[in-house]
């Protein structure tokens, strides 16, 4: 097929457009209810393809549409590289198109429909899991994250992480597809029953689930400086807002990522100001440092300060591709010349670890501190919970994307991490959104991108020894999905292998040119 022919197939453009539909379910537009059916138009186009190759191509175009729309806010950072990424990552959904066609083209049978209910969610979750590898960009815009406002649905995340929520959503979409395509009444009824059962699974788990075990409480202050003209003004704004918390019973004050560009290992005058601020408020400070260190490299650190000075620090491990480093810089470094991509690579940290926070009475308050983009990674908050965190804190800065959907989507991830770990989660952002969630993912406070100042929240702390099923078992859902995809691929390939090995008809013994024998 020529390129011209390939580009003149309207169904492919339909697949591209249908890939944008699930993006409407994320914060920004926020049609979370639509996630239960948003994949159906794309799946209909895939199953209606005239063959497996065309179905895979339509899946690819669907995936490209999803990435283009879902990541549009990256244009200031990566510019013309976004369409390239859309084409590359869109290919991860080609197997979805192939599976939809293989199992559901034509008139679905009960056997193929049952297989589709298992295989299509597995293919989707496998694609999300592969895309979530930090070297490929990380787990942004996972379908399960659309349900952040619904703690009853998020209860599934305490069992299998965000992956189980994604699995449930794709299962319901697949069941609706079967219901629309099947002609047999019993099969349609079974598909409807399957969809209803999965929709009710989360609320049933939520109703039966015991409340997360707690161990006391703490008051946390979140400081949001708002837009400032320069780095020094940003530091001064954070100090001024924090002073307003003096006299309140606050145990920990959290600033946003990059709240100071001073190297606190060398700028003693700034450390002295922060220590005095801690003494005046009676609370330790968690400050965001974005500074060039003595070795000449820039790093992003969360620095804990008390009345005596520096206590401990955590260095950001998972850096933002293109925003904080450029992968394969010798090959892709040109992107920095045509966009706001990182001019130089930040220096990453080495390990997740807790910070030795103490409350205003000196009692230990083990805090798992992570920075900005790291809130997208379920494994990092899970590690903090395994280490005994009673509270998970994120420092964030999304100023570059202030007028896009990115700040709201970023803030919503705290709800997922809370539900997965059974820990309360807070996020302090320079310019919003700053938020706090309880241990079941229910939002307690919020400062939007239009606000600045401080907000305090009283949190029930998690028992450091408590473990959700997800914290205990880890990523069993995506690993199961990968196994299911491999099993399905092997099942599909076996008949082809048998046909290849089967001997052909014996050669004719009729002499060349002789007429065939008549019977």
Steps between C-alpha positions, in 0.01 A plus 500: 500500500637845411537777757239701313249217528582449868435867575166509320323239713233685702471223759855569607422865564198383695732285711731799553206714616357224720838482676434852629169398660648331813703816570174680581466278807811641670510819712479804279172394345434245772230277350606207718175308442579491127807281565267199533404536130760731340691217328196356324508719183864417439447130567207496256726634227770244582269198493342618174833503314527285188791302640750469785752738347246781460369435853852540641549822304173640634613411853825685430316811379273481805805495727657792315181705544501424872861614545462811283196618696597378845851648488429821306624705794854371433531714186694780682750239623546276198346694210512303173600182682140447620369355168804272491424376852135453405598278207746300712277450805189463286650176372445350846127489423542309171460169692168631638370541145624156406339340807167680444489373140619148579244441775201711400487548121185376338238343724653445849461155652474438874849352503663789315308757705620341825856502368465868403394590855832359621736585217408860408545636856827305524627655176407851616661462844812346344533802270460737797760303697754512217441872446546554875867405495671819612748487210201521262340795674313357798142409592309814409135482389431146614131432446448400864604849610174639358317366806695708753186670633324172577640329812261208455658420162850579630461228763605264218837680500566383857496145360670534162609860465382736228547205261196319644286811451614519136423129459147549635433794268618317187301191600181705512581663166554154350174371644314795347666425167374140515154620599490728193637245253337174607165395356425214737292621794669271754844627404390862523345435842821332618707795379273745680521294819880492477514879461270550799701259716826683431343843558375380840828332598663820626208615717466148646869492592469851646200399710670188637846647541614597847613860543879539481672454836607830654764609751428850623463816295700798381434846365673587173527842341525525121660818365425618146695808396318557172669651192804718584729707275826327597661243730574742785142629499382137514709434813377820664136413422539156658658650812228766533218247463662263748529777760121529488481147647666608826271433794317215326553143625685385187738201509650524150506776239548389139621726220481423129770359277775750407386745768862615533793494260755550780732208570410443865820305555699817428265799550504520880317834509193342338521198734507735800187679374320168454606375844365821658178452307470145636548628856237772454237258370595210727496271197766341284520622141521284188657727241544437126857567383588532128865599507838454340706295742870510577572242230352734237187293436141607567271285714152524647483420870246499781684645800378460859581796727436545872595771750862390500548487123514225238378158612481280190433505127353286222616539141256450214557167324251491211572804288256637243606401147580813297395725791792405728715293271505405133523127434781416256612863511768456229222389264203703624669806649380712206155505660630746761567746218141504376311466831530555874657157554777466759818681400696260720420178683418511871686263732267225631497352848559134576231361733162564657530557874298652783584833660526512882224753557388570857176672604493816711521287817804310377324172420618316186291565189644275226439669167551359153603802294495495121526776243255609229499252208571218747135512610419324171696188601309249717816308587662799671218572746471124555868493601439786744211306654716188530763708679239603759382844388204637694449777245606551138601851390550629145664828404399624158552774243289509185540871424599430138160342443297744710209555260467139383340184636834387646477653854157348568605162360818507705319589823249218446775236515523544877160336534629190316814477713294538819258223405783270390706538818239574768696817587385861505664701222572871469643702213639853523540672163665831422212631291234234559340270544581430865282223644457251785330160500408261778615138498209395273565767241234752602608859438504711816643838392604670177669816377436554128734656246322833553592514869803560719552477874492216751248237596521268801348156530470258792578146382447162661840337461536144376632230728857458364456122519176496300513351150236499226487203265665711233788592732544131584465352151619779273438502126330161475228640271724619213716188533185288472398711200832436326465126564145504360614685187781251440258208549253655256774561245615139531143376457458708185834386360452123552263444205737691273792285614300181441409614149863582432621158615221299333636329185348606169329267249725234345652599166313391188628184326331590171762536224552850375262576218284186558124551548366438851356160570121470481302307757 
